């Protein structure tokens, strides 16, 4: 899907669509990271050093603790009459 650009037509009464020639953008990439310089155009294996997955047990403990903490805050709030 592309956005169509319009330009004034030759008579000045309206707009006509601008002809867009779509080219393969991959041929313009020069970095070896994107495989342009590798044989066969294959992509290299790249790890994501910023992505460290959270262990499942730690995630479950976090959400269970958050739910329990919320329950305690609500229980104390209604028990003391803070929220009525």
Secondary structure, 3 states (H helix, E strand, C coil): CCCCCEEECCCCCCEEECCCCCCCHHHHCCCHHHCCCCHHHCCCCCCCCCCCCCCHHHHHHHHHHHHHHHHHHHHHHHHCCCCC
